[in-house]
């Protein structure tokens, strides 16, 4: 195992821990995008570029975008519920 492979594995381990440790959902999504880049680096270091290219699209762009859309929808739903509650009172 080369030094570059060890560094890539360590970066993935640190990135995964950072995603779990992030408290706020928005901050967690941003760290998730960075974690996707470390996974991409890991796949390229282990000479699997086709999976690395797929990982760029899915984990770095697609997944954080979908989670951000879901967070926005949840926020809108909570705001609508709060307005309905105020109208009832």
Buried (B, 14 or more C-beta within 10 A) or exposed (E): EEEEEEEBBEBBEEBBEBBEEBEEEEEBBBBBBBBBBBBBBBBBBBEEEEEBEEBBEBBBEEBBEEBBEEBEEEEEEEEEEEEEEEEEE
